[in-house]
Amino acid sequence: MASAAQTTAPPVTAVQRYFEVSLFLLVATGVLAIVSTGKLDIVSVLIPSFALIYKGIRMQRGRGPEISPRVATWLVLGYFLFFPLDLWVLSRSLAEGAPNPPLYAALLSSIHLILFATLVRLYSARSNRDYAFLAVLAVASMLVSAILTVETGFLIALSIFLLLSVSTFVALEIRRSSVGADSPPCEPGSPTARRLNRALGLTSLVVAGGVLSIGIVLFFIIPRFTVGYLGSLSLQPGLLTGFGDNVALGQIGEIKKNTAVVMRIRVDGDPARAMDMHWRGIVLTNFDGHNWSTPSQGQMVLEPNPTGEYYFGSPLRAGDSFNPLLYTVLMEPIATDAVFVAPPPETLRGRFGADSIRPGGLPNHGYLFMDRTGSFFNPSHNNSKIRYQGTARLRLIAPAELRKSSPDYPEEIRETYLQLPRLDPRVQKLAKDITAHSANDYDKAANIQRYLIANYAYTLNLTSAGKDPLAYFLFTRRAGHCEYFATAMTIMLRSIGVPARYVTGFLPGEYNDVGGDYIIRGSDAHAWVEVYFSGYGWITFDPTPPGNEKRGFFSRFGLYWDWFQLSWNEWVINYDFSHQLTLGRNARDSTRSWNERAHAFYHQEQERILHGILAFDRRTEASPYFLPGVLVCLVALLFVLRGRSMIRYAVARWSLRARRGGDLTASLASLEYTEMLRLLEKRGWKKLPSQTPLEFASAIPAPDLSAPIAQLTDLYQSARFGNHPAPIEQMSSLLRSIRESLRSRKRAR
């Protein structure tokens, strides 16, 4: 193998060189498409990347294959012996935590085999069969990447791959046809080779663009029926360990360090209505000093109505004011069963539980779980992208009404939401000191909220909290993140007899004005407090002070990219028959709107111009300067059109009159002769360009005119060509005689 690696490839033609480079880029695109999905282990990412870089450098230097065919064959056969170990041990360990570890391990081991075979064949390709096998492996790599991801990055890789595919196979056909042909050599780097490369590149670009255009049209036209996202094959969702029925203090703080997109939420109408929304996920009731949890007491199965909608009832009373909210959530695969909603929820609509394994007795269609706190859970475990719609009626309750709420709580509320662990005595004392002058439960909650915001700092950098994290936060560290603030407020309210609960979910995130949606990231994970008021239910309080938001230099570009990803997910990944109907209606409405606007604009401009013309006509008719102005304009126009010839004629006639007693010059003779031709042309005798003056004079059929015409012609030729000037008066008298004869003939007719 070493000796083979040191050999230099024989000289190649420009077509062969172009083909090898195009094939290498095709294979590299397929391999990098797999690597860029983010679903492989670090070894499977680094080895192919470095192998492609090394191969590219050697190709640039004109080096030949590095591995002999015999060695390549033995390497592939040897890998098949290694494959079971990879399948049952290595890939299985990498698949831990996936929803289906055996399936994910089989997929990973198959990807490893494809990558290994591709690199071995790339380093040993010599024959047409090797090149064809490499192209097949490149196609297989793109198919694998399509299984691993359906993100917008795959669209870019697919477009490049299509362009390189056309380029490679066009070059392959030219290379095959040129074998044995009698043609002059075409060396790489020559002017002919450069022209060939440009022609092949342009041809590939045009063909690939045409294929993409036709494919896009067919994609949007052919009827489609959805069976869910392709993202259902996303076998390794991101981890959100802070959203479960048992959460330790600090877990959400770890989530907040992750900036990956978790959800995108679009609000119908004014998006400002969701600007301060807290998207509720899971409600937790019991605190043991370190962990929040909700005792498992069975979950209720919710089924949709015949229209596919989950209805939870209206939380409003007669006369309550509210803001309606209709929103659409596109949630990424995450390792939590929670369904995030705007509280209090009224309806939901989505594919919940449709793909899950149903225990006996559960419905065969979609369904939801709901626990006793009103938290919703998806039986499909959110392993794939999920899109759902929800409605809520956001109550507008004035603080004055909440202050009138009765402190008599139902027994169930008191038993569940006044639970306390063993506390540091200072916690209850602090709560009583803060609320000493509070006359009602609302003021107690509001005063504790204000106290925490004003006297404690926000930070994600926490040291060990010891045996009592809450006391450490309140009396020692005096800084923390949302979990500590929400825990402190909940426990202090419970310590003074006010029912409260700990809630986890997400803040509204960043509004993308380009795409019209809210981008919610892992860093927007949050915990807050809900306080119970008799007759009104649970009211949200957030005691966490705002953090410092830092926007990067490329944040605006990120908004456009996120809009592109949202559009890709909405109109490509989730494209179905309902989207086709929407697209058709939008196209119809847009066309009709454009036609109506065009007609309206045409009639409006027509009326405006007509009114302008009429108004101008009325103004000009009433103006005393109209007729003189028109006369001046006509004179100016005549001067522009015939000014030079008129000036020349006037000067010549003036010269004739001024020099009536002198000799005839060539210019004056030409003027008099031209005048004669003009008079004769009016009577139908036009001098042809091919006729000489004498031929024209002899061709005049009128006997009474032939003599003066011949004499004037002789004087003209003598003065212009013979330098024998005659008196001016003689030529003028002949011209008058011709004019009088022509007038006499006209009167006689």
C-alpha positions in Angstrom: 0.0 0.0 0.0 2.9 2.3 0.7 4.4 1.8 -2.7 1.0 2.5 -4.3 0.6 5.6 -2.3 3.9 7.0 -3.6 3.2 6.5 -7.2 2.1 9.4 -9.4 -0.9 9.0 -11.6 -0.2 9.1 -15.4 -1.1 12.3 -17.3 -4.9 12.7 -17.7 -7.0 14.6 -20.1 -9.0 17.7 -19.2 -12.3 15.6 -19.4 -10.8 13.0 -17.1 -9.6 15.6 -14.7 -13.0 17.4 -14.6 -14.8 14.1 -14.1 -12.5 13.1 -11.1 -12.9 16.5 -9.4 -16.7 16.5 -9.9 -17.0 12.9 -8.6 -14.9 13.8 -5.6 -17.1 16.8 -4.8 -20.2 14.6 -5.3 -19.0 12.1 -2.8 -17.8 14.8 -0.4 -21.3 16.4 -0.4 -23.0 13.1 0.4 -20.6 12.4 3.3 -20.7 15.9 4.7 -24.5 15.8 4.5 -24.5 12.9 6.9 -21.8 14.5 9.1 -23.7 17.8 9.4 -26.9 16.2 10.7 -25.4 16.2 14.2 -26.7 12.7 14.9 -23.3 10.9 14.7 -20.6 10.4 17.3 -17.5 12.5 17.3 -15.3 9.7 15.8 -17.7 9.3 12.8 -17.6 13.0 12.3 -13.9 13.7 12.5 -12.4 10.7 10.6 -14.5 11.2 7.3 -13.9 15.0 7.5 -10.1 14.7 7.7 -10.1 11.9 5.1 -11.9 14.1 2.6 -9.5 17.0 3.3 -6.4 14.8 2.8 -7.8 13.3 -0.4 -8.7 16.7 -1.7 -5.1 18.0 -1.1 -3.6 14.9 -2.9 -6.0 15.4 -5.9 -5.0 19.0 -6.2 -1.3 17.9 -6.4 -2.2 15.3 -9.1 -1.6 12.2 -7.0 -3.2 8.9 -7.9 -5.0 6.3 -5.8 -3.5 5.6 -2.4 -4.8 2.1 -1.9 -4.5 -0.9 -4.3 -7.7 -2.8 -5.3 -6.6 -5.9 -3.4 -6.1 -4.0 -0.1 -9.4 -2.2 -0.6 -11.2 -5.5 -1.0 -9.6 -7.0 2.1 -10.5 -3.8 4.1 -14.2 -4.0 3.2 -14.3 -7.7 3.9 -12.6 -7.1 7.3 -15.2 -4.5 8.2 -18.0 -7.0 7.7 -16.3 -9.0 10.5 -16.3 -5.9 12.6 -19.9 -5.0 11.8 -21.6 -7.2 14.5 -19.4 -5.7 17.2 -20.4 -2.3 16.0 -24.1 -3.2 15.9 -24.4 -4.9 19.3 -21.8 -3.0 21.3 -20.5 0.3 19.9 -23.6 1.7 18.2 -25.9 0.3 20.9 -24.0 2.3 23.6 -24.4 5.4 21.4 -28.1 4.8 21.1 -28.8 4.9 24.8 -31.5 7.3 25.6 -33.1 7.1 22.1 -36.8 6.2 21.9 -36.0 3.0 20.0 -32.4 2.0 20.9 -32.2 -1.2 18.7 -33.5 0.6 15.6 -31.2 3.6 16.2 -28.2 1.3 16.8 -28.9 -0.6 13.5 -29.1 2.8 11.7 -25.9 4.0 13.2 -24.0 0.8 12.4 -25.3 1.0 8.8 -24.1 4.6 8.5 -20.7 3.6 9.7 -20.5 0.9 7.1 -21.5 3.3 4.3 -18.9 5.9 5.4 -16.2 3.3 5.6 -17.0 1.8 2.2 -17.2 5.2 0.6 -13.8 6.3 2.0 -12.1 3.0 1.0 -13.5 3.2 -2.5 -12.6 6.9 -2.8 -8.9 6.1 -2.0 -8.7 3.2 -4.4 -10.9 4.1 -7.4 -9.3 3.3 -10.7 -11.9 1.8 -13.1 -15.3 2.8 -14.4 -16.8 0.2 -12.1 -15.2 1.9 -9.1 -16.4 5.3 -10.2 -20.0 4.0 -10.6 -19.9 2.4 -7.2 -18.7 5.7 -5.7 -21.6 7.5 -7.3 -24.0 4.9 -5.8 -22.5 5.3 -2.4 -22.9 9.1 -2.7 -26.6 8.7 -3.5 -26.9 6.3 -0.5 -25.3 8.9 1.7 -27.8 11.5 0.7 -30.7 9.1 1.4 -29.2 8.4 4.9 -29.0 12.1 5.6 -32.6 12.5 4.6 -33.5 9.9 7.2 -31.5 11.6 9.9 -32.7 15.2 9.3 -35.3 17.2 7.4 -33.9 20.6 8.3 -33.2 23.4 5.9 -29.5 22.5 5.8 -30.6 19.3 3.9 -32.2 21.5 1.2 -28.8 23.2 0.6 -26.9 19.9 0.5 -29.5 18.4 -1.9 -29.3 21.3 -4.3 -25.5 21.1 -4.4 -25.7 17.3 -4.8 -28.1 17.6 -7.7 -25.8 20.1 -9.5 -22.8 17.9 -9.0 -24.7 14.8 -10.1 -25.5 16.4 -13.4 -22.0 17.6 -13.8 -20.5 14.2 -12.9 -22.7 12.1 -15.2 -22.3 14.6 -18.1 -18.6 14.4 -17.7 -18.8 10.6 -17.5 -20.7 10.3 -20.8 -18.2 12.6 -22.5 -15.3 10.6 -21.1 -16.9 7.3 -22.2 -17.6 8.7 -25.7 -14.0 10.0 -26.1 -12.5 6.6 -25.6 -10.9 5.5 -28.9 -11.9 8.7 -30.7 -9.4 10.4 -33.0 -9.3 13.9 -31.5 -6.5 16.3 -30.6 -5.3 16.1 -27.0 -6.8 18.5 -24.4 -4.5 19.0 -21.5 -5.7 20.3 -18.1 -5.0 24.0 -17.8 -5.0 24.7 -21.5 -7.4 27.4 -23.0 -9.4 24.6 -24.5 -9.7 22.8 -21.2 -10.8 26.0 -19.5 -13.5 26.6 -22.1 -14.6 23.0 -21.7 -14.8 23.4 -17.9 -16.9 26.5 -18.2 -19.2 24.9 -20.7 -19.7 21.8 -18.6 -20.3 23.9 -15.4 -22.8 26.1 -17.1 -24.6 23.2 -18.7 -24.8 21.4 -15.3 -26.1 24.6 -13.6 -28.8 25.1 -16.2 -29.9 21.4 -16.2 -29.9 21.3 -12.4 -31.9 24.5 -12.1 -34.4 23.2 -14.6 -34.8 20.0 -12.7 -35.2 21.8 -9.4 -37.8 24.2 -10.9 -39.8 21.4 -12.4 -39.5 19.4 -9.2 -40.8 22.3 -7.1 -43.8 22.8 -9.4 -44.6 19.1 -9.3 -44.1 19.0 -5.5 -46.7 21.8 -5.0 -49.2 20.5 -7.6 -49.3 16.7 -7.1 -52.0 15.8 -4.5 -50.4 15.0 -1.1 -51.8 13.4 2.1 -49.8 13.8 5.3 -48.9 11.0 7.6 -47.0 13.3 10.0 -43.6 14.9 9.9 -40.7 13.1 8.3 -39.1 14.2 11.5 -40.7 11.2 13.1 -37.5 9.5 12.2 -35.6 11.9 14.4 -34.6 9.2 16.8 -32.6 11.2 19.3 -34.5 14.3 20.6 -32.8 17.0 22.6 -32.9 16.6 26.4 -35.0 18.8 28.6 -34.6 17.1 31.9 -36.2 20.0 33.8 -39.7 19.2 32.5 -40.9 16.1 34.3 -43.0 15.2 37.4 -39.9 15.3 39.6 -37.5 18.2 39.2 -34.4 19.0 41.3 -33.4 22.6 41.9 -30.9 23.6 39.3 -32.1 21.5 36.4 -33.9 24.3 34.6 -30.7 26.4 35.1 -28.8 23.9 33.0 -31.5 24.0 30.3 -31.2 27.8 30.2 -27.6 27.5 29.0 -28.8 25.8 25.8 -29.7 28.2 23.0 -31.2 25.5 20.7 -34.7 26.3 19.3 -37.4 24.4 21.2 -40.6 25.9 19.8 -41.9 28.4 17.4 -45.3 29.9 18.2 -47.4 32.0 15.8 -50.2 34.1 17.2 -53.2 35.1 15.1 -53.8 38.8 15.0 -51.7 41.2 17.1 -48.6 39.3 18.3 -48.3 41.8 21.2 -51.0 39.8 23.0 -48.4 37.0 23.7 -45.5 39.3 24.5 -45.7 38.6 28.3 -47.1 35.1 27.9 -45.9 32.3 30.2 -46.3 29.1 28.2 -47.3 26.5 30.9 -45.8 23.1 30.8 -45.9 21.1 34.0 -47.3 22.1 37.4 -45.6 20.7 40.5 -47.2 20.5 43.9 -44.9 19.0 46.5 -41.5 20.2 47.7 -39.1 18.2 49.9 -36.4 20.8 50.4 -34.5 19.8 47.2 -36.9 18.5 44.7 -40.3 19.5 43.3 -42.7 16.7 42.3 -46.3 15.8 41.7 -47.6 12.6 43.3 -48.7 10.1 40.7 -52.4 9.5 41.2 -53.4 8.4 37.7 -53.9 10.5 34.6 -57.2 11.2 32.8 -57.4 10.2 29.1 -58.8 13.0 27.0 -60.3 12.2 23.6 -61.0 14.8 20.8 -64.5 15.5 19.6 -65.6 14.4 16.1 -63.9 17.5 14.6 -60.6 16.5 16.2 -60.7 19.2 18.9 -60.0 18.9 22.6 -62.4 21.1 24.5 -61.7 22.0 28.1 -64.5 24.4 28.8 -64.4 28.2 29.3 -62.8 29.5 32.5 -64.8 32.7 32.4 -67.7 33.7 34.5 -70.6 35.8 33.3 -69.5 39.4 32.7 -65.7 38.6 32.7 -63.6 40.6 30.3 -61.0 38.7 28.3 -58.7 38.8 25.3 -59.1 35.8 22.9 -55.9 34.1 21.8 -55.5 31.7 18.9 -51.9 30.3 18.5 -50.1 27.7 16.6 -47.1 25.8 18.1 -44.4 24.0 16.1 -42.4 22.1 18.7 -39.1 20.4 18.1 -38.4 16.8 19.3 -37.7 17.1 23.0 -37.4 14.6 25.8 -40.5 15.6 27.7 -44.1 14.5 27.4 -45.4 18.0 28.3 -47.7 19.9 26.0 -47.1 23.7 26.4 -50.2 25.9 26.4 -51.4 29.4 27.2 -53.2 29.3 30.5 -56.1 28.8 31.0 -56.5 26.6 27.9 -59.9 26.4 26.2 -59.2 24.1 23.2 -56.4 22.2 21.6 -56.1 20.6 18.2 -53.2 18.4 17.1 -51.8 14.8 16.4 -51.4 13.8 20.0 -50.9 10.1 20.7 -51.7 9.1 17.1 -48.4 7.2 16.7 -48.0 5.8 20.2 -48.3 2.2 21.3 -51.7 2.0 23.0 -52.3 -0.1 26.1 -55.5 -2.1 26.1 -58.6 0.0 26.5 -57.2 3.2 25.1 -58.7 4.8 22.0 -57.4 3.9 18.6 -57.3 7.5 17.5 -55.4 10.5 19.0 -55.7 11.2 22.7 -54.1 13.2 25.5 -53.3 12.7 29.2 -54.2 15.3 31.8 -53.2 15.1 35.4 -55.0 16.6 38.4 -53.1 19.9 38.2 -54.4 20.5 34.6 -51.0 19.7 33.0 -51.2 18.0 29.6 -49.0 15.2 28.3 -48.5 13.7 24.9 -48.5 9.8 24.8 -46.2 10.0 21.7 -43.6 11.5 24.1 -42.8 14.4 21.6 -40.2 12.3 19.9 -41.0 14.0 16.6 -41.8 17.5 15.5 -45.4 18.2 16.5 -47.7 21.0 15.3 -50.8 21.9 17.3 -53.2 24.8 17.7 -54.7 26.1 20.8 -57.1 28.8 22.0 -57.3 30.6 25.3 -59.4 33.4 26.8 -57.0 35.6 28.7 -58.9 37.0 31.6 -58.6 40.7 32.3 -58.9 40.8 36.1 -58.2 44.1 38.0 -56.1 43.8 41.2 -59.0 45.4 43.0 -61.2 42.4 42.2 -58.6 39.9 43.4 -58.2 41.8 46.7 -61.9 41.0 47.3 -61.3 37.3 46.9 -62.4 35.2 49.9 -59.6 33.5 51.9 -61.8 30.4 52.3 -60.3 27.8 50.1 -61.7 24.4 49.1 -60.4 21.5 51.2 -58.7 19.9 48.1 -56.8 23.1 47.4 -55.7 23.4 51.0 -54.5 19.8 51.2 -52.5 19.9 47.9 -51.2 23.5 47.7 -50.3 24.3 51.3 -47.9 21.3 51.7 -44.5 22.3 53.3 -41.3 20.5 54.0 -39.2 21.1 57.1 -38.2 24.7 56.8 -35.6 27.0 58.2 -37.6 29.1 60.7 -36.2 32.3 59.0 -38.2 31.6 55.8 -41.6 31.9 57.5 -40.4 34.9 59.5 -39.2 36.6 56.4 -42.6 36.0 54.7 -44.4 37.4 57.7 -42.2 40.5 57.8 -42.7 41.2 54.1 -46.5 40.8 54.3 -47.0 42.4 57.7 -49.0 45.3 56.3 -50.9 43.3 53.7 -54.6 43.1 54.2 -55.4 40.4 51.6 -53.9 37.5 49.8 -53.3 39.5 46.6 -51.2 42.1 48.4 -49.3 39.4 50.2 -48.4 37.7 46.9 -47.6 41.1 45.2 -45.4 42.2 48.1 -43.4 39.0 48.1 -42.9 39.2 44.4 -41.7 42.8 44.6 -39.4 42.0 47.5 -37.6 39.2 45.6 -37.2 41.2 42.4 -35.8 44.2 44.3 -33.5 42.5 46.8 -32.1 39.5 44.9 -29.9 39.2 41.8 -30.3 36.9 38.8 -27.5 34.5 37.9 -26.9 31.1 36.3 -23.6 30.6 38.1 -24.4 28.9 41.4 -22.1 27.2 43.8 -23.1 24.3 46.0 -26.2 25.2 48.0 -25.6 22.7 50.8 -28.3 20.8 52.7 -30.9 23.6 52.5 -30.9 25.3 49.0 -33.8 27.6 49.8 -32.2 29.0 52.9 -28.9 29.3 51.2 -30.5 31.3 48.4 -32.5 33.6 50.7 -30.0 34.4 53.4 -26.5 33.6 52.0 -26.1 33.7 48.3 -29.0 36.1 47.6 -28.7 35.4 43.9 -30.0 32.6 41.7 -32.1 31.8 38.7 -35.8 31.3 38.1 -36.1 28.0 40.0 -34.9 29.6 43.3 -37.1 32.7 42.9 -40.2 30.6 42.1 -39.5 28.1 44.9 -38.9 30.9 47.4 -42.2 32.7 46.6 -44.2 29.5 46.6 -42.9 28.3 49.9 -43.2 31.7 51.6 -46.8 32.0 50.5 -47.6 28.5 51.7 -46.0 29.3 55.0 -48.4 32.1 55.6 -51.5 30.1 54.4 -51.8 31.2 50.8 -52.2 28.3 48.3 -49.5 28.5 45.6 -47.8 26.1 43.2 -44.6 25.9 41.3 -45.0 25.9 37.4 -42.4 25.2 34.7 -42.6 26.2 31.1 -41.2 28.8 28.8 -41.1 32.6 28.4 -42.4 34.1 25.1 -38.8 34.2 23.7 -37.8 36.5 20.8 -40.4 37.8 18.4 -39.2 37.4 14.7 -40.9 40.2 12.8 -39.6 38.6 9.5 -41.5 35.3 10.0 -44.2 36.7 12.3 -43.6 34.1 15.1 -42.0 33.8 18.5 -38.8 31.9 18.7 -38.5 30.0 22.0 -35.1 28.5 22.9 -33.9 26.3 25.7 -32.6 29.5 27.3 -36.2 30.7 27.6 -37.0 27.8 30.0 -38.6 29.3 33.1 -40.2 28.6 36.4 -42.8 30.9 38.0 -45.7 30.8 40.6 -49.4 30.5 40.3 -51.5 31.7 43.3 -55.0 30.5 43.9 -57.9 33.0 44.4 -61.3 31.8 45.2 -63.7 32.5 42.4 -60.9 33.3 39.9 -58.7 30.3 39.9 -54.9 30.3 39.4 -53.2 33.7 38.7 -49.6 33.9 37.5 -46.9 35.7 39.5 -43.3 35.9 38.3 -40.8 36.9 41.0 -37.7 36.5 38.9 -35.9 39.7 38.0 -35.1 40.2 34.3 -31.8 38.9 33.0 -29.4 40.8 30.7 -30.3 40.1 27.1 -27.4 40.2 24.7 -28.0 40.4 21.0 -25.2 39.3 18.7 -24.0 41.0 15.6 -25.7 38.5 13.3 -29.0 38.4 15.2 -30.8 40.0 12.3 -29.5 37.4 9.9 -30.5 34.7 12.4 -34.1 36.0 12.2 -34.2 35.6 8.4 -32.6 32.1 8.7 -35.2 31.1 11.3 -38.0 32.4 9.1 -36.6 30.2 6.3 -36.5 27.2 8.6 -40.1 27.9 9.7 -41.3 28.2 6.1 -39.4 25.0 5.2 -41.1 23.1 8.0 -44.5 24.5 7.2 -44.6 24.4 3.4 -42.3 21.4 2.7 -42.0 19.0 5.6 -45.7 19.5 6.7 -47.0 20.1 3.2 -50.2 18.2 2.6 -53.6 18.5 0.9 -54.8 21.2 3.2 -51.8 23.3 2.4 -52.5 22.8 -1.3 -56.0 24.1 -0.8 -54.6 27.1 1.1 -52.0 27.7 -1.6 -54.6 27.5 -4.3 -57.0 29.9 -2.5 -54.2 32.3 -1.8 -53.1 32.2 -5.5 -56.7 32.8 -6.6 -57.3 35.6 -4.2 -54.0 37.2 -5.0 -54.6 37.1 -8.8 -58.1 38.5 -8.3 -56.8 41.2 -6.0 -54.0 42.1 -8.5 -56.5 42.3 -11.4 -58.9 44.5 -9.4 -56.1 46.8 -8.3 -54.8 47.0 -11.9 -58.2 47.9 -13.2 -58.8 50.4 -10.4 -55.4 52.0 -11.0 -56.0 52.2 -14.8 -59.4 53.9 -14.4 -58.1 56.2 -11.7 -55.2 57.4 -13.9 -57.5 57.7 -16.9 -59.9 60.0 -15.0 -57.0 62.0 -13.5 -55.4 62.6 -16.9 -58.8 63.5 -18.4 -59.5 66.0 -15.6 -56.1 67.4 -16.0 -56.5 67.9 -19.8 -59.9 69.6 -19.3 -58.6 71.8 -16.5 -55.6 72.8 -18.7 -57.9 73.6 -21.6 -60.1 75.8 -19.4 -57.1 77.7 -18.1 -55.5 78.2 -21.5 -58.8 79.4 -23.1 -59.2 82.0 -20.3 -55.6 83.2 -20.6 -54.9 86.3 -22.9 -51.5 84.8 -23.7 -52.8 81.6 -25.2 -52.9 82.6 -28.9 -49.6 84.6 -28.9 -48.0 81.7 -27.1 -49.3 79.2 -29.7 -48.0 81.4 -32.5 -44.6 81.7 -30.9 -44.5 77.9 -30.4 -45.4 77.3 -34.0 -42.7 79.7 -35.2 -40.2 78.0 -32.9 -41.2 74.6 -34.2 -41.0 75.7 -37.8 -37.5 77.1 -37.1 -36.4 73.9 -35.4 -37.7 71.7 -38.3 -36.7 73.9 -41.3 -34.6 76.6 -39.7 -31.3 75.9 -41.5 -32.8 75.6 -45.0 -35.0 78.7 -44.5 -32.0 80.8 -43.4 -29.9 79.6 -46.3 -32.7 80.5 -48.8 -33.3 83.9 -47.2 -29.6 84.7 -47.3 -29.4 83.6 -51.0 -32.5 85.6 -52.0 -31.2 88.7 -50.2 -27.9 88.2 -52.0 -29.6 88.1 -55.4 -31.5 91.3 -54.6 -28.4 93.0 -53.2 -26.2 92.1 -56.2 -28.8 92.6 -58.9 -26.3 94.6 -61.0 -23.3 92.3 -60.6 -22.1 89.1 -62.2 -23.6 85.7 -61.5 -21.5 83.5 -59.0 -21.6 79.7 -58.7 -23.7 79.8 -55.5 -26.2 82.3 -56.9 -26.5 80.3 -60.2 -27.2 77.1 -58.1 -29.9 78.9 -56.2 -31.6 80.1 -59.4 -31.3 76.7 -61.1 -32.8 75.0 -57.9 -35.7 77.5 -58.0 -36.4 76.5 -61.7 -36.4 72.8 -60.8 -38.9 73.5 -58.0 -41.2 75.3 -60.4 -41.0 72.6 -63.0 -41.5 69.8 -60.4 -44.8 71.5 -59.3 -46.0 71.0 -62.9 -45.0 67.3 -63.0 -41.5 67.6 -64.5 -39.0 66.2 -62.0 -35.4 65.9 -62.7 -34.1 62.4 -62.0 -30.8 61.9 -60.1 -29.4 60.1 -63.2 -30.1 63.0 -65.6 -27.6 65.7 -66.4 -28.9 69.3 -66.5 -28.7 69.3 -70.3 -30.6 65.9 -70.5 -33.3 67.3 -68.3 -33.6 70.5 -70.3 -34.0 68.6 -73.6 -36.5 66.3 -72.0 -39.1 69.1 -71.3 -41.9 68.5 -73.9 -43.3 72.1 -73.8 -42.1 74.2 -76.8 -42.7 77.5 -75.1 -40.5 76.5 -72.2 -37.7 74.6 -73.8 -35.8 77.7 -75.0 -35.7 79.6 -71.7 -35.0 76.4 -69.8 -32.1 75.5 -72.1 -30.6 79.1 -71.8 -30.9 79.1 -68.0 -29.3 75.7 -67.9 -26.4 77.0 -70.0 -25.9 80.0 -67.8 -26.0 77.7 -64.7 -23.3 75.3 -66.1 -21.1 78.2 -67.3 -21.2 79.9 -63.9 -20.7 76.8 -61.8 -18.4 74.7 -63.9 -16.9 76.8 -66.6 -16.0 79.9 -64.6 -17.7 82.2 -67.3 -20.0 84.4 -65.2 -22.9 86.2 -66.8 -24.9 89.1 -65.6 -27.3 88.3 -62.7 -30.2 90.2 -64.4 -30.0 87.8 -67.4 -30.6 84.7 -65.4 -33.3 86.4 -63.3 -35.2 87.4 -66.4 -35.1 83.9 -67.8 -36.4 82.6 -64.4 -39.3 85.2 -64.5 -40.0 84.2 -68.1 -40.3 80.5 -67.1 -42.5 81.4 -64.1 -44.9 83.5 -66.3 -45.1 80.7 -68.9 -46.0 78.2 -66.3 -48.7 80.5 -64.9 -50.1 81.0 -68.4 -50.3 77.3 -68.9 -52.1 76.8 -65.6 -54.6 79.5 -66.4 -55.1 78.0 -69.9 -56.0 74.6 -68.3 
